[in-house]
């Protein structure tokens, strides 16, 4: 069930981006809210059931596609400055690198609580910005702060894993 909700969030990305580029922000904000809820529910389902390695990797990748695509669309219509989106994109690419290197050693790096707070703040900022509610930019900069704090945490986790030998295949 968790992976189905994650897939729904992935599918929602294209219509949200199209709505934003057509300057139809109210329906986009509603779909962003739905996307945020799918993230919350899929996390709850994953915690209650077996977490597959696929799901541990799939969910954060879909979160990146969802949030970065929407932020880029918002840059395209001048609702968000490009600088914070660049900061988020660089962080996401670095985290993907750490996760890939850890996976090469047979270790799956799950999202940390700091990463989950970052994701919540990203969803909140996307919703607030598209719904034209104050606080969206503040939530975005808080997301960036948590993005880099959690990146430091992922780096430390990766460095601990790096020292472990690669399992025999």
TILO-158050 format. One line per 4 residues: number of its first residue (from 1); their letters; for each residue x, y, z of N, C-alpha, C. Coordinates in nm, 4 decimals. Atoms other than C-alpha are relative to their C-alpha. Layout:
<nodes>
NUM> A> X/Y/Z/X/Y/Z/X/Y/Z; ... $
</nodes>
This chain:
<nodes>
1> XXXX> 0.0820/-0.1200/0.0000/0.0000/0.0000/0.0000/0.0864/0.1265/0.0000; -0.0867/-0.1181/-0.0076/0.2834/0.2412/0.0846/0.0548/0.0363/-0.1379; -0.0563/-0.0278/0.1322/0.4392/0.2034/-0.2610/-0.1059/0.0520/-0.0975; 0.1089/-0.0527/0.0836/0.0988/0.2662/-0.4248/-0.0218/0.1486/0.0270 $
5> XXXX> 0.0151/-0.1418/-0.0345/0.0660/0.5940/-0.2360/0.1168/0.0821/-0.0534; -0.1171/-0.0675/0.0550/0.4198/0.6862/-0.3374/-0.0167/0.0186/-0.1505; 0.0234/-0.0086/0.1446/0.3282/0.6105/-0.6997/-0.1048/0.1070/-0.0319; 0.1006/-0.1050/0.0202/0.0205/0.8330/-0.6682/0.0657/0.1377/0.0068 $
9> XXXX> -0.0711/-0.1283/-0.0116/0.2469/1.1180/-0.5548/0.0823/0.0270/-0.1256; -0.0768/-0.0149/0.1234/0.4696/1.0572/-0.8559/-0.0921/0.0418/-0.1153; 0.0954/-0.0313/0.1067/0.1665/1.0653/-1.0884/-0.0550/0.1418/0.0146; 0.0526/-0.1351/-0.0234/0.0399/1.3878/-0.9273/0.0968/0.1099/-0.0449 $
13> XXXX> -0.1012/-0.1015/0.0314/0.3646/1.5663/-1.0134/-0.0293/0.0715/-0.1310; 0.0211/-0.0631/0.1318/0.2888/1.6282/-1.3830/-0.1208/0.0937/-0.0012; 0.1122/-0.0945/0.0014/-0.0618/1.7742/-1.3364/0.0251/0.1247/0.0850; -0.0305/-0.1166/-0.0846/0.0638/1.9982/-1.0555/0.0886/0.0976/-0.0767 $
17> XXXX> -0.0907/-0.0867/0.0766/0.3479/2.1310/-1.2713/-0.0754/0.0711/-0.1118; 0.0778/-0.0608/0.1091/0.1101/2.1893/-1.5634/-0.0914/0.1097/0.0545; 0.0878/-0.1021/-0.0597/-0.1377/2.3731/-1.3391/0.0784/0.1245/0.0390; -0.0820/-0.1153/-0.0400/0.1404/2.5934/-1.2026/0.0411/0.0795/-0.1232 $
21> XXXX> -0.0449/-0.0703/0.1207/0.2726/2.6758/-1.5489/-0.1155/0.0704/-0.0720; 0.1189/-0.0671/0.0541/-0.0837/2.7643/-1.6521/-0.0527/0.1061/0.0964; 0.0353/-0.0984/-0.1023/-0.0983/2.9934/-1.3445/-0.1342/-0.0319/0.0665; 0.1198/0.0476/-0.0694/-0.3767/2.7859/-1.1891/0.0457/-0.0557/0.1353 $
25> XXXX> -0.0656/0.0394/-0.1245/-0.2309/2.7841/-0.8403/-0.0946/-0.0616/0.1024; 0.0933/0.0570/-0.0991/-0.5459/2.7054/-0.6376/-0.0156/-0.1506/-0.0188; 0.0080/0.1455/0.0131/-0.5993/2.3596/-0.7915/0.1354/-0.0682/0.0213; -0.1337/0.0565/-0.0243/-0.2216/2.3037/-0.7817/0.0234/-0.0167/0.1498 $
29> XXXX> -0.0204/0.0087/-0.1452/-0.2168/2.3786/-0.4073/-0.0815/-0.1143/0.0593; 0.0820/0.1122/-0.0470/-0.5011/2.1298/-0.3539/0.0696/-0.1330/-0.0289; -0.0700/0.1240/0.0348/-0.3076/1.8574/-0.5382/0.1292/-0.0164/0.0799; -0.1194/0.0063/-0.0851/0.0076/1.9454/-0.3412/-0.0388/-0.0508/0.1387 $
33> XXXX> 0.0494/0.0477/-0.1289/-0.1932/1.8938/-0.0229/-0.0257/-0.1507/-0.0055; 0.0226/0.1438/0.0185/-0.3034/1.5530/-0.1552/0.1349/-0.0739/-0.0027; -0.1331/0.0606/0.0059/0.0626/1.4741/-0.2367/0.0647/-0.0087/0.1375; -0.0545/0.0010/-0.1356/0.1692/1.5706/0.1150/-0.0665/-0.1052/0.0873 $
37> XXXX> 0.0720/0.1017/-0.0776/-0.0999/1.3499/0.2635/0.0428/-0.1408/-0.0407; -0.0460/0.1334/0.0420/0.0126/1.0541/0.0502/0.1359/-0.0308/0.0625; -0.1305/0.0216/-0.0618/0.3634/1.1025/0.1887/-0.0170/-0.0395/0.1463; 0.0243/0.0290/-0.1408/0.2336/1.1022/0.5447/-0.0578/-0.1402/0.0159 $
41> XXXX> 0.0641/0.1314/-0.0111/0.0091/0.7988/0.4905/0.0940/-0.1126/-0.0415; -0.0885/0.1100/0.0390/0.2702/0.5964/0.3028/0.1053/-0.0247/0.1066; -0.0934/0.0176/-0.1116/0.5125/0.6594/0.5887/-0.0616/-0.0796/0.1135; 0.0695/0.0750/-0.1053/0.2543/0.5332/0.8376/-0.0169/-0.1461/-0.0372 $
45> XXXX> 0.0141/0.1390/0.0451/0.1844/0.2222/0.6300/0.1340/-0.0724/0.0053; -0.1323/0.0633/0.0011/0.5568/0.1544/0.5929/0.0460/-0.0316/0.1423; -0.0407/0.0257/-0.1382/0.6139/0.1860/0.9682/-0.0765/-0.1162/0.0609; 0.0824/0.1075/-0.0571/0.3301/-0.0568/1.0459/0.0268/-0.1349/-0.0656 $
49> XXXX> -0.0239/0.1252/0.0717/0.4249/-0.3153/0.7843/0.1472/-0.0208/-0.0245; -0.1382/0.0244/0.0393/0.7374/-0.4554/0.6355/0.0461/0.1100/-0.0934; -0.0603/-0.0994/0.0886/0.9605/-0.1922/0.4827/0.0858/-0.0747/-0.1006; -0.0839/0.0638/0.1014/1.0960/-0.3188/0.1545/0.1174/0.0916/-0.0312 $
53> XXXX> -0.1129/-0.0827/0.0423/1.4371/-0.2044/0.0366/-0.0408/0.0887/-0.1166; 0.0492/-0.0803/0.1118/1.2613/-0.0885/-0.2805/-0.0711/0.1245/0.0529; 0.0747/-0.1127/-0.0553/1.0254/0.1312/-0.0769/0.0896/0.1011/0.0695; -0.0935/-0.0897/-0.0688/1.3129/0.2725/0.1288/0.0738/0.0895/-0.0988 $
57> XXXX> -0.0672/-0.0791/0.1030/1.4729/0.3927/-0.1942/-0.1000/0.0778/-0.0865; 0.1002/-0.0575/0.0892/1.1588/0.4660/-0.3983/-0.0620/0.1273/0.0584; 0.0671/-0.1145/-0.0617/0.9895/0.7024/-0.1515/0.0844/0.1272/-0.0037; -0.0775/-0.1243/0.0045/1.2783/0.9508/-0.1173/0.0261/0.0500/-0.1422 $
61> XXXX> -0.0202/-0.0434/0.1390/1.3374/0.9521/-0.4945/-0.1258/0.0708/-0.0509; 0.1253/-0.0630/0.0428/0.9706/1.0293/-0.5582/-0.0183/0.1341/0.0706; 0.0073/-0.1291/-0.0701/0.9807/1.2994/-0.2896/0.0842/0.1057/-0.0714; -0.0883/-0.0930/0.0711/1.2728/1.4605/-0.4760/-0.0630/0.0438/-0.1323 $
65> XXXX> 0.0630/-0.0322/0.1283/1.0949/1.4403/-0.8124/-0.1187/0.0937/0.0224; 0.1195/-0.0787/-0.0300/0.7736/1.5793/-0.6627/0.0364/0.1438/0.0375; -0.0276/-0.1346/-0.0511/0.9195/1.8721/-0.4707/0.0846/0.0825/-0.0967; -0.0863/-0.0783/0.0885/1.1973/1.9762/-0.7101/-0.0717/0.0393/-0.1289 $
69> XXXX> 0.0744/-0.0348/0.1214/0.9690/1.9617/-1.0154/-0.0932/0.1180/0.0256; 0.0934/-0.1082/-0.0330/0.7155/2.1839/-0.8433/0.0759/0.1291/0.0288; -0.0801/-0.1210/-0.0248/0.9812/2.4255/-0.7155/0.0509/0.0596/-0.1309; -0.0497/-0.0507/0.1292/1.1270/2.4523/-1.0670/-0.1127/0.0675/-0.0767 $
73> XXXX> 0.1145/-0.0639/0.0658/0.7795/2.5255/-1.2075/-0.0299/0.1360/0.0641; 0.0240/-0.1275/-0.0691/0.7372/2.7958/-0.9412/0.1064/0.1035/-0.0345; -0.1045/-0.0910/0.0478/1.0714/2.9463/-1.0449/-0.0390/0.0517/-0.1382; 0.0381/-0.0362/0.1361/0.9402/2.9442/-1.4029/-0.1065/0.1076/-0.0081 $
77> XXXX> 0.1033/-0.1055/0.0007/0.6466/3.1671/-1.3092/0.0327/0.1112/0.1002; -0.0491/-0.1048/-0.0911/0.8526/3.3868/-1.0728/-0.0713/0.0048/0.1351; 0.0594/0.0059/-0.1339/0.6801/3.2696/-0.7539/0.1050/-0.0362/0.1049; -0.1093/0.0398/-0.0887/1.0071/3.1373/-0.6067/0.1299/0.0410/-0.0684 $
81> XXXX> -0.1322/-0.0341/0.0520/1.3623/3.2610/-0.6462/0.0776/-0.1287/-0.0296; -0.0759/0.1188/0.0402/1.6020/3.0171/-0.8143/0.1027/-0.0427/0.1049; -0.1086/0.0327/-0.0930/1.8663/3.0335/-0.5377/-0.0386/-0.1098/0.0989; 0.0314/0.1095/-0.0923/1.6836/2.8236/-0.2748/-0.0243/-0.1331/-0.0719 $
85> XXXX> 0.0241/0.1233/0.0760/1.5826/2.5729/-0.5428/0.1331/-0.0639/-0.0402; -0.1339/0.0519/0.0306/1.9469/2.5389/-0.6470/0.0602/-0.0645/0.1249; -0.0505/0.0582/-0.1256/2.0443/2.4832/-0.2807/-0.0635/-0.1366/0.0262; 0.0682/0.1278/-0.0228/1.7815/2.2096/-0.2497/0.0441/-0.1056/-0.1003 $
89> XXXX> -0.0394/0.0956/0.1042/1.8788/2.0480/-0.5798/0.1391/-0.0562/0.0274; -0.1366/0.0447/-0.0304/2.2481/2.0323/-0.4857/-0.0028/-0.0975/0.1174; 0.0089/0.0880/-0.1169/2.1616/1.8802/-0.1488/-0.0574/-0.1356/-0.0402; 0.0634/0.1264/0.0384/1.9345/1.6192/-0.3059/0.0946/-0.0867/-0.0825 $
93> XXXX> -0.0962/0.0761/0.0795/2.2024/1.5171/-0.5556/0.1089/-0.0602/0.0889; -0.1013/0.0522/-0.0926/2.4572/1.4805/-0.2746/-0.0533/-0.1171/0.0812; 0.0597/0.1090/-0.0775/2.2205/1.2664/-0.0683/-0.0153/-0.1240/-0.0874; 0.0113/0.1137/0.0922/2.1546/1.0485/-0.3728/0.1352/-0.0678/-0.0183 $
97> XXXX> -0.1343/0.0563/0.0103/2.5299/1.0038/-0.4086/0.0331/-0.0836/0.1232; -0.0296/0.0744/-0.1228/2.5695/0.9008/-0.0426/-0.0799/-0.1298/0.0054; 0.0844/0.1206/-0.0034/2.2762/0.6575/-0.0686/0.0484/-0.1035/-0.1018; -0.0491/0.0929/0.1031/2.4141/0.5072/-0.3912/0.1286/-0.0667/0.0446 $
101> XXXX> -0.1260/0.0571/-0.0463/2.7593/0.4596/-0.2428/-0.0226/-0.0996/0.1138; 0.0319/0.0925/-0.1090/2.6106/0.2995/0.0685/-0.0657/-0.1266/-0.0563; 0.0682/0.1151/0.0607/2.3863/0.0746/-0.1460/0.1010/-0.0921/-0.0673; -0.1057/0.0794/0.0621/2.6987/-0.0384/-0.3295/0.0634/-0.0946/0.1016 $
105> XXXX> -0.0532/0.0843/-0.1074/2.8109/-0.1785/0.0056/-0.1100/-0.0881/0.0606; 0.1098/0.0822/-0.0490/2.4718/-0.3475/0.0514/-0.0763/0.0616/0.1148; 0.0645/-0.0681/-0.1124/2.3481/-0.0880/0.2995/-0.1004/0.1011/-0.0547; 0.1054/-0.0930/0.0407/2.0207/0.0991/0.2543/-0.0103/0.1089/0.1063 $
109> XXXX> 0.0107/-0.1135/-0.0918/2.0254/0.4437/0.4118/-0.1436/0.0525/-0.0042; 0.1380/-0.0478/-0.0094/1.6735/0.5252/0.5273/-0.0016/0.1491/0.0305; 0.0168/-0.1408/-0.0331/1.5384/0.8753/0.5686/0.0124/0.0175/0.1518; -0.0148/-0.0304/-0.1425/1.6384/1.0250/0.9026/-0.1138/0.0914/0.0427 $
113> XXXX> 0.1029/-0.0915/-0.0496/1.4069/1.2264/1.1246/0.0256/0.1414/-0.0515; -0.0319/-0.1332/0.0524/1.5913/1.5388/1.0085/-0.0438/0.0124/-0.1455; 0.0447/0.0012/0.1392/1.5229/1.4443/0.6466/-0.1515/0.0048/-0.0104; 0.1468/-0.0023/-0.0006/1.1572/1.3871/0.7312/-0.0522/0.1392/0.0345 $
117> XXXX> 0.0388/-0.1383/-0.0323/1.1334/1.7328/0.8900/0.0215/0.0884/-0.1221; -0.0278/-0.0751/0.1224/1.2947/1.8769/0.5761/-0.1095/-0.0229/-0.1025; 0.1049/0.0320/0.0975/1.0410/1.6963/0.3581/-0.1323/0.0661/0.0391; 0.1230/-0.0654/-0.0460/0.7508/1.8241/0.5719/0.0046/0.1498/-0.0299 $
121> XXXX> -0.0132/-0.1446/0.0246/0.8816/2.1809/0.5475/-0.0062/0.0318/-0.1492; 0.0115/-0.0194/0.1449/0.9184/2.1449/0.1693/-0.1455/-0.0055/-0.0441; 0.1413/0.0112/0.0350/0.5595/2.0239/0.1348/-0.0773/0.1217/0.0505; 0.0695/-0.1159/-0.0558/0.4416/2.3027/0.3655/0.0282/0.1250/-0.0823 $
125> XXXX> -0.0328/-0.1205/0.0781/0.6284/2.5686/0.1685/-0.0660/-0.0043/-0.1368; 0.0663/0.0125/0.1305/0.4944/2.4350/-0.1625/-0.1482/0.0340/0.0114; 0.1427/-0.0279/-0.0195/0.1397/2.4432/-0.0288/-0.0226/0.1481/0.0287; 0.0195/-0.1400/-0.0377/0.1730/2.7873/0.1316/0.0247/0.0941/-0.1180 $
129> XXXX> -0.0323/-0.0867/0.1146/0.3339/2.9405/-0.1781/-0.1092/-0.0075/-0.1057; 0.1015/0.0119/0.1049/0.0789/2.8005/-0.4233/-0.1374/0.0456/0.0485; 0.1276/-0.0464/-0.0553/-0.2128/2.8797/-0.1894/0.0042/0.1494/0.0318; -0.0195/-0.1426/-0.0256/-0.0742/3.2348/-0.1555/-0.0281/0.0363/0.1461 $
133> XXXX> 0.0119/-0.0206/-0.1441/-0.0581/3.2078/0.2232/0.1368/0.0426/0.0525; -0.1279/-0.0471/-0.0561/0.2067/3.3956/0.4182/0.0757/-0.1128/0.0681; -0.0847/0.0967/-0.0682/0.4980/3.1976/0.5508/0.0645/-0.1017/-0.0922; -0.0557/0.0971/0.0927/0.5797/2.9983/0.2388/0.1497/0.0137/-0.0177 $
137> XXXX> -0.1441/-0.0219/0.0190/0.9205/3.1577/0.1912/0.0773/-0.0356/0.1270; -0.0651/0.0360/-0.1269/1.0050/3.1160/0.5605/0.0100/-0.1522/0.0111; -0.0020/0.1470/-0.0038/0.9079/2.7473/0.5415/0.1047/-0.0549/-0.0969; -0.0997/0.0443/0.0987/1.1266/2.7125/0.2304/0.1413/0.0135/0.0564 $
141> XXXX> -0.1344/-0.0182/-0.0554/1.4334/2.8588/0.4031/0.0247/-0.0907/0.1208; -0.0140/0.0981/-0.1087/1.3677/2.6420/0.7104/0.0266/-0.1392/-0.0578; -0.0240/0.1283/0.0671/1.3512/2.3419/0.4742/0.1451/-0.0094/-0.0444; -0.1402/-0.0007/0.0435/1.6899/2.4426/0.3352/0.0934/-0.0206/0.1192 $
145> XXXX> -0.0826/0.0185/-0.1200/1.8351/2.4699/0.6859/-0.0002/-0.1467/0.0419; 0.0078/0.1415/-0.0369/1.7082/2.1215/0.7721/0.0608/-0.0887/-0.1072; -0.0598/0.0772/0.1091/1.8214/1.9983/0.4306/0.1493/-0.0165/0.0221; -0.1448/0.0075/-0.0162/2.1824/2.0822/0.5062/0.0408/-0.0590/0.1343 $
149> XXXX> -0.0278/0.0671/-0.1278/2.1698/1.9753/0.8701/-0.0121/-0.1509/-0.0195; 0.0182/0.1436/0.0229/2.0307/1.6394/0.7600/0.1048/-0.0543/-0.0962; -0.1065/0.0439/0.0914/2.2887/1.6233/0.4786/0.1263/-0.0326/0.0789; -0.1149/0.0284/-0.0866/2.5600/1.6442/0.7438/-0.0174/-0.1323/0.0727 $
153> XXXX> 0.0303/0.1255/-0.0675/2.3895/1.3611/0.9299/0.0152/-0.1183/-0.0965; -0.0160/0.1061/0.0999/2.3702/1.1511/0.6094/0.1475/-0.0227/-0.0327; -0.1425/0.0130/0.0279/2.7382/1.2231/0.5416/0.0686/-0.0805/0.1100; -0.0589/0.0753/-0.1115/2.8352/1.0990/0.8881/-0.0417/-0.1465/-0.0050 $
157> XXXX> 0.0477/0.1383/0.0122/2.6187/0.7890/0.8391/0.0744/-0.0707/-0.1126; -0.0717/0.0595/0.1130/2.7777/0.7252/0.4996/0.1450/-0.0298/0.0385; -0.1400/0.0211/-0.0380/3.1290/0.7675/0.6435/0.0146/-0.1199/0.0931; -0.0038/0.1197/-0.0866/3.0492/0.5060/0.9104/-0.0146/-0.1260/-0.0844 $
161> XXXX> 0.0214/0.1156/0.0877/2.9207/0.2677/0.6403/0.1200/-0.0250/-0.0900; -0.1113/0.0117/0.0929/3.2174/0.3370/0.4155/0.1101/-0.0871/0.0560; -0.1054/0.0782/-0.0645/3.4458/0.1722/0.6657/-0.0321/-0.1486/0.0060; 0.0384/0.1412/-0.0055/3.2472/-0.1539/0.6558/0.0368/-0.0678/-0.1307 $
165> XXXX> -0.0330/0.0721/0.1237/3.3581/-0.4199/0.4089/-0.1251/-0.0271/-0.0838; 0.1098/0.0309/0.0909/3.1420/-0.4821/0.1021/-0.0344/-0.1471/0.0131; 0.0369/0.1426/-0.0123/2.9382/-0.8056/0.1407/0.0337/-0.0765/-0.1265; -0.0309/0.0854/0.1160/3.0368/-1.0963/-0.0826/-0.1257/-0.0205/-0.0827 $
169> X> 0.1159/0.0206/0.0879/2.8121/-1.1406/-0.3839/-0.0044/-0.1412/-0.0490 $
</nodes>
